[in-house]
């Protein structure tokens, strides 16, 4: 009797294929990347904390050197039904420093005996008036000592109870060099 080699098993008698394991190192790296990405998005998505709404801020020390004249107000309706309120005027730097930025706080009064609506906005300088008013940040055209320029303040959400009188204005932050 001769024995012949037995053929390798096939079909249902073959050894089960080994399952490939998921690489845990790759999963750990992916999980860390997702956590870092979420953390970056949370940090970038935060709004800078500012003063609470309707809070009067102290007037800037350099603000006494800025003279505002020729204040005029206007409004414009937007195509989506909103309304913008503009305060235009002239500012002169009577101090000895170059002004690179002004943040104005504007108090919109009412006749209802309620506290005024207080808005804090950056002052922009008027670059051109034709064919429309074009503004630029004050940092683009700093106001040298003795310098003067026309400015514009822009407001989008003035309350309905505003008495339409010229609001009070204060320079609460002045950046100089």
Contact map, one row per residue, 1 for C-alpha under 8 A:
111000000000000000000000000000000000000000000000000000000000000000000000000000000000000000000000000000000000000000000000000000000000000000000000000000000000000000000000000000000
111100000000000000000000000000000000000000000000000000000000000000000000000000000000000000000000000000000000000000000000000000000000000000000000000000000000000000000000000000000
111110000000000000000000000000000000000000000000000000000000000000000000000000000000000000000000000000000000000000000000000000000000000000000000000000000000000000000000000000000
011111000000000000000000000000000000000000000000000000000000000000000000000000000000000000000000000000000000000000000000000000000000000000000000000000000000000000000000000000000
001111100000000000000000000000000000000000000000000000000000000000000000000000000000000000000000000000000000000000000000000000000000000000000000000000000000000000000000000000000
000111110000000000000000000000000000000000000000000000000000000000000000000000000000000000000000000000000000000000000000000000000000000000000000000000000000000000000000000000000
000011111000000000000000000000000000000000000000000000000000000000000000000000000000000000000000000000000000000000000000000000000000000000000000000000000000000000000000000000000
000001111100000000000000000000000000000000000000000000000000000000000000000000000000000000000000000000000000000000000000000000000000000000000000000000000000000000000000000000000
000000111110110000000000000000000000000000000000000000000000000000000000000000000000000000000000000000000000000000000000000000000000000000000000000000000000000000000000000000000
000000011111110000000000000000000000000000000000000000000000000000000000000000000000000000000000000000000000000000000000000000000000000000000000000000000000000000000000000000000
000000001111110000000000000000000000000000000000000000000000000000000000000000000000000000000000000000000000000000000000000000000000000000000000000000000000000000000000000000000
000000000111110000000000000000000000000000000000000000000000000000000000000000000000000000000000000000000000000000000000000000000000000000000000000000000000000000000000000000000
000000001111111000000000000000000000000000000000000000000000000000000000000000000000000000000000000000000000000000000000000000000000000000000000000000000000000000000000000000000
000000001111111100000000000000000000000000000000000000000000000000000000000000000000000000000000000000000000000000000000000000000000000000000000000000000000000000000000000000000
000000000000111110000000000000000000000000000000000000000000000000000000000000000000000000000000000000000000000000000000000000000000000000000000000000000000000000000000000000000
000000000000011111000000000000000000000000000000000000000000000000000000000000000000000000000000000000000000000000000000000000000000000000000000000000000000000000000000000000000
000000000000001111100000000000000000000000000000000000000000000000000000000000000000000000000000000000000000000000000000000000000000000000000000000000000000000000000000000000000
000000000000000111110000000000000000000000000000000000000000000000000000000000000000000000000000000000000000000000000000000000000000000000000000000000000000000000000000000000000
000000000000000011111000000000000000000000000000000000000000000000000000000000000000000000000000000000000000000000000000000000000000000000000000000000000000000000000000000000000
000000000000000001111100000000000000000000000000000000000000000000000000000000000000000000000000000000000000000000000000000000000000000000000000000000000000000000000000000000000
000000000000000000111110000000000000000000000000000000000000000000000000000000000000000000000000000000000000000000000000000000000000000000000000000000000000000000000000000000000
000000000000000000011111000000000000000000000000000000000000000000000000000000000000000000000000000000000000000000000000000000000000000000000000000000000000000000000000000000000
000000000000000000001111111000000000000000000000000000000000000000000000000000000000000000000000000000000000000000000000000000000000000000000000000000000000000000000000000000000
000000000000000000000111111100000000000000000000000000000000000000000000000000000000000000000000000000000000000000000000000000000000000000000000000000000000000000000000000000000
000000000000000000000011111110000000000000000000000000000000000000000000000000000000000000000000000000000000000000000000000000000000000000000000000000000000000000000000000000000
000000000000000000000011111111000000000000000000000000000000000000000000000000000000000000000000000000000000000000000000000000000000000000000000000000000000000000000000000000000
000000000000000000000011111111100000000000000000000000000000000000000000000000000000000000000000000000000000000000000000000000000000000000000000000000000000000000000000000000000
000000000000000000000001111111110000000000000000000000000000000000000000000000000000000000000000000000000000000000000000000000000000000000000000000000000000000000000000000000000
000000000000000000000000111111111000000000000000000000000000000000000000000000000000000000000000000000000000000000000000000000000000000000000000000000000000000000000000000000000
000000000000000000000000011111111100000000000000000000000000000000000000000000000000000000000000000000000000000000000000000000000000000000000000000000000000000000000000000000000
000000000000000000000000001111111110000000000000000000000000000000000000000000000000000000000000000000000000000000000000000000000000000000000000000000000000000000000000000000000
000000000000000000000000000111111111000000000000000000000000000000000000000000000000000000000000000000000000000000000000000000000000000000000000000000000000000000000000000000000
000000000000000000000000000011111111100000000000000000000000000000000000000000000000000000000000000000000000000000000000000000000000000000000000000000000000000000000000000000000
000000000000000000000000000001111111110000000000000000000000000000000000000000000000000000000000000000000000000000000000000000000000000000000000000000000000000000000000000000000
000000000000000000000000000000111111111000000000000000000000000000000000000000000000000000000000000000000000000000000000000000000000000000000000000000000000000000000000000000000
000000000000000000000000000000011111111100000000000000000000000000000000000000000000000000000000000000000000000000000000000000000000000000000000000000000000000000000000000000000
000000000000000000000000000000001111111110000000000000000000000000000000000000000000000000000000000000000000000000000000000000000000000000000000000000000000000000000000000000000
000000000000000000000000000000000111111111000000000000000000000000000000000000000000000000000000000000000000000000000000000000000000000000000000000000000000000000000000000000000
000000000000000000000000000000000011111111100000000000000000000000000000000000000000000000000000000000000000000000000000000000000000000000000000000000000000000000000000000000000
000000000000000000000000000000000001111111110000000000000000000000000000000000000000000000000000000000000000000000000000000000000000000000000000000000000000000000000000000000000
000000000000000000000000000000000000111111111000000000000000000000000000000000000000000000000000000000000000000000000000000000000000000000000000000000000000000000000000000000000
000000000000000000000000000000000000011111111100000000000000000000000000000000000000000000000000000000000000000000000000000000000000000000000000000000000000000000000000000000000
000000000000000000000000000000000000001111111100000000000000000000000000000000000000000000000000000000000000000000000000000000000000000000000000000000000000000000000000000000000
000000000000000000000000000000000000000111111100000000000000000000000000000000000000000000000000000000000000000000000000000000000000000000000000000000000000000000000000000000000
000000000000000000000000000000000000000011111110000000000000000000000000000000000000000000000000000000000000000000000000000000000000000000000000000000000000000000000000000000000
000000000000000000000000000000000000000001111111000000000000000000000000000000000000000000000000000000000000000000000000000000000000000000000000000000000000000000000000000000000
000000000000000000000000000000000000000000001111100000000000000000000000000000000000000000000000000000000000000000000000000000000000000000000000000000000000000000000000000000000
000000000000000000000000000000000000000000000111110000000000000000000000000000000000000000000000000000000000000000000000000000000000000000000000000000000000000000000000000000000
000000000000000000000000000000000000000000000011111000000000000000000000000000000000000000000000000000000000000000000000000000000000000000000000000000000000000000000000000000000
000000000000000000000000000000000000000000000001111100000000000000000000000000000000000000000000000000000000000000000000000000000000000000000000000000000000000000000000000000000
000000000000000000000000000000000000000000000000111110100000000000000000000000000000000000000000000000000000000000000000000000000000000000000000000000000000000000000000000000000
000000000000000000000000000000000000000000000000011111100000000000000000000000000000000000000000000000000000000000000000000000000000000000000000000000000000000000000000000000000
000000000000000000000000000000000000000000000000001111100000000000000000000000000000000000000000000000000000000000000110000000000000000000000000000000000000000000000000000000000
000000000000000000000000000000000000000000000000000111110000000000000000000000000000000000000000000000000000000000011110000000000000000000000000000000000000000000000000000000000
000000000000000000000000000000000000000000000000001111111000000000000000000000000000000000000000000000000000000000000100000000000000000000000000000000000000000000000000000000000
000000000000000000000000000000000000000000000000000001111100000000000000000000000000000000000000000000001000000000000100000000000000000000000000000000000000000000000000000000000
000000000000000000000000000000000000000000000000000000111110000000000000000000000000000000000000000000001000000000000000000000000000000000000000000000000000000000000000000100000
000000000000000000000000000000000000000000000000000000011111000000000000000000000000000000000000000000000000000000000000000000000000000000000000000000000000000000000000000100000
000000000000000000000000000000000000000000000000000000001111101000000000000000000000000000000000000000000000000000000000000000000000000000000000000000000000000000000000011110000
000000000000000000000000000000000000000000000000000000000111111100000000000000000000000000000000000000000000000000000000000000000000000000000000000000000000000000000000001111000
000000000000000000000000000000000000000000000000000000000011111100000000000000000000000000000000000000000000000000000000000000000000000000000000000000000000000000000000000000000
000000000000000000000000000000000000000000000000000000000001111111000000000000000000000000000010000000000000000000000000000000000000000000000000000000000000000000000000000001000
000000000000000000000000000000000000000000000000000000000011111111000000000000000000000000000000000000000000000000000000000000000000000000000000000000000000000000000000011111000
000000000000000000000000000000000000000000000000000000000001111111100000000000000000000000000000000000000000000000000000000000000000000000000000000000000000000000000000000000000
000000000000000000000000000000000000000000000000000000000000011111100000000000000000000000001110000000000000000000000000000000000000000000000000000000000000000000000000000000000
000000000000000000000000000000000000000000000000000000000000011111110000000000000000000000111110000000000000000000000000000000000000000000000000000000000000000000000000000000000
000000000000000000000000000000000000000000000000000000000000000111111000000000000000000000111100000000000000000000000000000000000000000000000000000000000000000000000000000000000
000000000000000000000000000000000000000000000000000000000000000001111110000000000000000011110000000000000000000000000000000000000000000000000000000000000000000000000000000000000
000000000000000000000000000000000000000000000000000000000000000000111110000000000000000011100000000000000000000000000000000000000000000000000000000000000000000000000000000000000
000000000000000000000000000000000000000000000000000000000000000000011111000000000000000111000000000000000000000000000000000000000000000000000000000000000000000000000000000000000
000000000000000000000000000000000000000000000000000000000000000000011111100000000000001111000000000000000000000000000000000000000000000000000000000000000000000000000000000000000
000000000000000000000000000000000000000000000000000000000000000000000111110000000000001110000000000000000000000000000000000000000000000000000000000000000000000000000000000000000
000000000000000000000000000000000000000000000000000000000000000000000011111000000000111100000000000000000000000000000000000000000000000000000000000000000000000000000100000000000
000000000000000000000000000000000000000000000000000000000000000000000001111100000000111000000000000000000000000000000000000000000000000000000000000000000000000000000000000000000
000000000000000000000000000000000000000000000000000000000000000000000000111110000011110000000000000000000000000000000000000000000000000000000000000000000000000000000000000000000
000000000000000000000000000000000000000000000000000000000000000000000000011111000011100000000000000000000000000000000000000000000000000000000000000000000000000000000000000000000
000000000000000000000000000000000000000000000000000000000000000000000000001111101111000000000000000000000000000000000000000000000000000000000000000000000000000000000000000000000
000000000000000000000000000000000000000000000000000000000000000000000000000111111111000000000000000000000000000000000000000000000000000000000000000000000000000000000000000000000
000000000000000000000000000000000000000000000000000000000000000000000000000011111100000000000000000000000000000000000000000000000000000000000000000000000000000000000000000000000
000000000000000000000000000000000000000000000000000000000000000000000000000001111100000000000000000000000000000000000000000000000000000000000000000000000000000000000000000000000
000000000000000000000000000000000000000000000000000000000000000000000000000011111110000000000000000000000000000000000000000000000000000000000000000000000000000000000000000000000
000000000000000000000000000000000000000000000000000000000000000000000000000011111111000000000000000000000000000000000000000000000000000000000000000000000001000000000000000000000
000000000000000000000000000000000000000000000000000000000000000000000000001111001111100000000000000000000000000000000000000000000000000000000000000000000001100000000000000000000
000000000000000000000000000000000000000000000000000000000000000000000000001111000111110000000000000000000000000000000000000000000000000000000000000000000111100000000000000000000
000000000000000000000000000000000000000000000000000000000000000000000000111100000011111000000000000000000000000000000000000000000000000000000000000000000111010000000000000000000
000000000000000000000000000000000000000000000000000000000000000000000000111000000001111100000000000000000000000000000000000000000000000000000000000000011110000000000000000000000
000000000000000000000000000000000000000000000000000000000000000000000011110000000000111110000000000000000000000000000000000000000000000000000000000000011100000000000000000000000
000000000000000000000000000000000000000000000000000000000000000000000111100000000000011111000000000000000000000000000000000000000000000000000000000001111000000000000000000000000
000000000000000000000000000000000000000000000000000000000000000000011111000000000000001111100000000000000000000000000000000000000000000000000000000001110000000000000000000000000
000000000000000000000000000000000000000000000000000000000000000000011110000000000000000111110000000000000000000000000000000000000000000000000000000111100000000000000000000000000
000000000000000000000000000000000000000000000000000000000000000001111000000000000000000011111000000000000000000000000000000000000000000000000000000111100000000000000000000000000
000000000000000000000000000000000000000000000000000000000000000001110000000000000000000001111100000000000000000000000000000000000000000000000000011110000000000000000000000000000
000000000000000000000000000000000000000000000000000000000000000011100000000000000000000000111110001000000000000000000000000000000000000000000011111100000000000000000000000000000
000000000000000000000000000000000000000000000000000000000000000011100000000000000000000000011111000000000000000000000000000000000000000000000000111000000000000000000000000000000
000000000000000000000000000000000000000000000000000000000000010011000000000000000000000000001111100000000000000000000000000000000000000000000000110000000000000000000000000000000
000000000000000000000000000000000000000000000000000000000000000000000000000000000000000000000111110000000000000000000000000000000000000000000000110000000000000000000000000000000
000000000000000000000000000000000000000000000000000000000000000000000000000000000000000000000011111000000000000000000000000000000000000000000001100000000000000000000000000000011
000000000000000000000000000000000000000000000000000000000000000000000000000000000000000000000001111100000000000000000000000000000000000000000111100000000000000000000000000000011
000000000000000000000000000000000000000000000000000000000000000000000000000000000000000000001000111111000000000000000000000000000000000001000111100000000000000000000000000001111
000000000000000000000000000000000000000000000000000000000000000000000000000000000000000000000000011111000000000000000000000000000000000001111110000000000000000000000000000001111
000000000000000000000000000000000000000000000000000000000000000000000000000000000000000000000000001111100000000000000000011000000000000011100100000000000000000000000000000011110
000000000000000000000000000000000000000000000000000000000000000000000000000000000000000000000000001111110000000000000000011000000000000001000000000000000000000000000000001111100
000000000000000000000000000000000000000000000000000000000000000000000000000000000000000000000000000011111000000000000001111000000000000000000000000000000000000000000000001111000
000000000000000000000000000000000000000000000000000000000000000000000000000000000000000000000000000001111100000000000001111000000000000000000000000000000000000000000000111110000
000000000000000000000000000000000000000000000000000000011000000000000000000000000000000000000000000000111110000000000111100000000000000000000000000000000000000000000000111100000
000000000000000000000000000000000000000000000000000000000000000000000000000000000000000000000000000000011111000000000111000000000000000000000000000000000000000000000011110000000
000000000000000000000000000000000000000000000000000000000000000000000000000000000000000000000000000000001111100000011110000000000000000000000000000000000000000000000011100000000
000000000000000000000000000000000000000000000000000000000000000000000000000000000000000000000000000000000111110000011100000000000000000000000000000000000000010001101111000000000
000000000000000000000000000000000000000000000000000000000000000000000000000000000000000000000000000000000011111000111000000000000000000000000000000000000000000001101010000000000
000000000000000000000000000000000000000000000000000000000000000000000000000000000000000000000000000000000001111111110000000000000000000000000000000000000000000011110000000000000
000000000000000000000000000000000000000000000000000000000000000000000000000000000000000000000000000000000000111111000000000000000000000000000000000000000000000011100000000000000
000000000000000000000000000000000000000000000000000000000000000000000000000000000000000000000000000000000000011111000000000000000000000000000000000000000000000010000000000000000
000000000000000000000000000000000000000000000000000000000000000000000000000000000000000000000000000000000000011111100000000000000000000000000000000000000000000000000000000000000
000000000000000000000000000000000000000000000000000000000000000000000000000000000000000000000000000000000000011111110000000000000000000000000000000000000000000000000000000000000
000000000000000000000000000000000000000000000000000000000000000000000000000000000000000000000000000000000000110011111000000000000000000000000000000000000000000000000000000000000
000000000000000000000000000000000000000000000000000001000000000000000000000000000000000000000000000000000011110001111100000000000000000000000000000000000000000000000000000000000
000000000000000000000000000000000000000000000000000001000000000000000000000000000000000000000000000000000011100000111110000000000000000000000000000000000000011001000000000000000
000000000000000000000000000000000000000000000000000011110000000000000000000000000000000000000000000000001111000000011111000000000000000000000000000000000000000000000000000000000
000000000000000000000000000000000000000000000000000011000000000000000000000000000000000000000000000000001110000000001111100000000000000000000000000000000010000000000000000000000
000000000000000000000000000000000000000000000000000000000000000000000000000000000000000000000000000000111100000000000111110000000000000000000000000000000000000000000000000000000
000000000000000000000000000000000000000000000000000000000000000000000000000000000000000000000000000000111000000000000011111000000000000000000000000000001110000000000000000000000
000000000000000000000000000000000000000000000000000000000000000000000000000000000000000000000000000011110000000000000001111100000000000000000000000000001000000000000000000000000
000000000000000000000000000000000000000000000000000000000000000000000000000000000000000000000000000011110000000000000000111110000000000011000000000000111000000000000000000000000
000000000000000000000000000000000000000000000000000000000000000000000000000000000000000000000000000000000000000000000000011111000000001111000000000000111000000000000000000000000
000000000000000000000000000000000000000000000000000000000000000000000000000000000000000000000000000000000000000000000000001111100000001111001000000011110000000000000000000000000
000000000000000000000000000000000000000000000000000000000000000000000000000000000000000000000000000000000000000000000000000111111000111100000000000011110000000000000000000000000
000000000000000000000000000000000000000000000000000000000000000000000000000000000000000000000000000000000000000000000000000011111000111100000000000000000000000000000000000000000
000000000000000000000000000000000000000000000000000000000000000000000000000000000000000000000000000000000000000000000000000001111101111000000000000000000000000000000000000000000
000000000000000000000000000000000000000000000000000000000000000000000000000000000000000000000000000000000000000000000000000001111111110000000000000000000000000000000000000000000
000000000000000000000000000000000000000000000000000000000000000000000000000000000000000000000000000000000000000000000000000000011111100000000000000000000000000000000000000000000
000000000000000000000000000000000000000000000000000000000000000000000000000000000000000000000000000000000000000000000000000000001111100000000000000000000000000000000000000000000
000000000000000000000000000000000000000000000000000000000000000000000000000000000000000000000000000000000000000000000000000000011111110000000000000000000000000000000000000000000
000000000000000000000000000000000000000000000000000000000000000000000000000000000000000000000000000000000000000000000000000001111111111000000000000000000000000000000000000000000
000000000000000000000000000000000000000000000000000000000000000000000000000000000000000000000000000000000000000000000000000001111001111100000000000000000000000000000000000000000
000000000000000000000000000000000000000000000000000000000000000000000000000000000000000000000000000000000000000000000000000111110000111110000000000000110000000000000000000000000
000000000000000000000000000000000000000000000000000000000000000000000000000000000000000000000000000000000000000000000000000111100000011111011000000000000000000000000000000000000
000000000000000000000000000000000000000000000000000000000000000000000000000000000000000000000000000010000000000000000000001110000000001111111000000000000000000000000000000000000
000000000000000000000000000000000000000000000000000000000000000000000000000000000000000000000000001111000000000000000000001110000000000111111110000000000000000000000000000000000
000000000000000000000000000000000000000000000000000000000000000000000000000000000000000000000000000110000000000000000000000000000000000011111100000000000000000000000000000000000
000000000000000000000000000000000000000000000000000000000000000000000000000000000000000000000000000100000000000000000000000000000000000111111100000000000000000000000000000000000
000000000000000000000000000000000000000000000000000000000000000000000000000000000000000000000000000100000000000000000000000010000000000111111110000000000000000000000000000000000
000000000000000000000000000000000000000000000000000000000000000000000000000000000000000000000000011110000000000000000000000000000000000001111111000000000000000000000000000000000
000000000000000000000000000000000000000000000000000000000000000000000000000000000000000000001000011100000000000000000000000000000000000001001111111110000000000000000000000000000
000000000000000000000000000000000000000000000000000000000000000000000000000000000000000000001000111000000000000000000000000000000000000000000111111000000000000000000000000000000
000000000000000000000000000000000000000000000000000000000000000000000000000000000000000000001111111000000000000000000000000000000000000000000011111000000000000000000000000000000
000000000000000000000000000000000000000000000000000000000000000000000000000000000000000000011111000000000000000000000000000000000000000000000011111100000000000000000000000000000
000000000000000000000000000000000000000000000000000000000000000000000000000000000000000000011100000000000000000000000000000000000000000000000011111110000000000000000000000000000
000000000000000000000000000000000000000000000000000000000000000000000000000000000000000001111000000000000000000000000000000000000000000000000010011111000000000000000000000000000
000000000000000000000000000000000000000000000000000000000000000000000000000000000000000001110000000000000000000000000000000011000000000000000010001111100000000000000000000000000
000000000000000000000000000000000000000000000000000000000000000000000000000000000000000111100000000000000000000000000000000011000000000000000000000111110000000000000000000000000
000000000000000000000000000000000000000000000000000000000000000000000000000000000000000111100000000000000000000000000000001111000000001000000000000011111000000000000000000000000
000000000000000000000000000000000000000000000000000000000000000000000000000000000000011110000000000000000000000000000000001111000000001000000000000001111100000000000000000000000
000000000000000000000000000000000000000000000000000000000000000000000000000000000000011100000000000000000000000000000000111100000000000000000000000000111110000000000000000000000
000000000000000000000000000000000000000000000000000000000000000000000000000000000001111000000000000000000000000000000000100000000000000000000000000000011111000000000000000000000
000000000000000000000000000000000000000000000000000000000000000000000000000000000001110000000000000000000000000000000010100000000000000000000000000000001111110000000000000000000
000000000000000000000000000000000000000000000000000000000000000000000000000000000111100000000000000000000000000000000000000000000000000000000000000000000111110000000000000000000
000000000000000000000000000000000000000000000000000000000000000000000000000000000011000000000000000000000000000000000000000000000000000000000000000000000011111000000000000000000
000000000000000000000000000000000000000000000000000000000000000000000000000000000000100000000000000000000001000000001000000000000000000000000000000000000011111101000000000000000
000000000000000000000000000000000000000000000000000000000000000000000000000000000000000000000000000000000000000000001000000000000000000000000000000000000000111111000000000000000
000000000000000000000000000000000000000000000000000000000000000000000000000000000000000000000000000000000000000000000000000000000000000000000000000000000000011111000000000000000
000000000000000000000000000000000000000000000000000000000000000000000000000000000000000000000000000000000000011100000000000000000000000000000000000000000000001111100000000000000
000000000000000000000000000000000000000000000000000000000000000000000000000000000000000000000000000000000001111000001000000000000000000000000000000000000000011111111000000000000
000000000000000000000000000000000000000000000000000000000000000000000000000000000000000000000000000000000001111000000000000000000000000000000000000000000000000011111000000000000
000000000000000000000000000000000000000000000000000000000000000000000000000000000000000000000000000000000000010000000000000000000000000000000000000000000000000001111100000000000
000000000000000000000000000000000000000000000000000000000000000000000000000000000000000000000000000000000001100000000000000000000000000000000000000000000000000001111110000000000
000000000000000000000000000000000000000000000000000000000000000000000000100000000000000000000000000000000001000000000000000000000000000000000000000000000000000000011111000000000
000000000000000000000000000000000000000000000000000000000000000000000000000000000000000000000000000000000111100000000000000000000000000000000000000000000000000000001111100000000
000000000000000000000000000000000000000000000000000000000000000000000000000000000000000000000000000000000111000000000000000000000000000000000000000000000000000000000111110000000
000000000000000000000000000000000000000000000000000000000000000000000000000000000000000000000000000000011110000000000000000000000000000000000000000000000000000000000011111000000
000000000000000000000000000000000000000000000000000000000010001000000000000000000000000000000000000000011100000000000000000000000000000000000000000000000000000000000001111100000
000000000000000000000000000000000000000000000000000000000011001000000000000000000000000000000000000001111000000000000000000000000000000000000000000000000000000000000000111111000
000000000000000000000000000000000000000000000000000000001111001000000000000000000000000000000000000001111000000000000000000000000000000000000000000000000000000000000000011111000
000000000000000000000000000000000000000000000000000000000011001000000000000000000000000000000000000011110000000000000000000000000000000000000000000000000000000000000000001111100
000000000000000000000000000000000000000000000000000000000001011000000000000000000000000000000000001111100000000000000000000000000000000000000000000000000000000000000000001111110
000000000000000000000000000000000000000000000000000000000000000000000000000000000000000000000000001111000000000000000000000000000000000000000000000000000000000000000000000011111
000000000000000000000000000000000000000000000000000000000000000000000000000000000000000000000000111110000000000000000000000000000000000000000000000000000000000000000000000001111
000000000000000000000000000000000000000000000000000000000000000000000000000000000000000000000000111100000000000000000000000000000000000000000000000000000000000000000000000000111
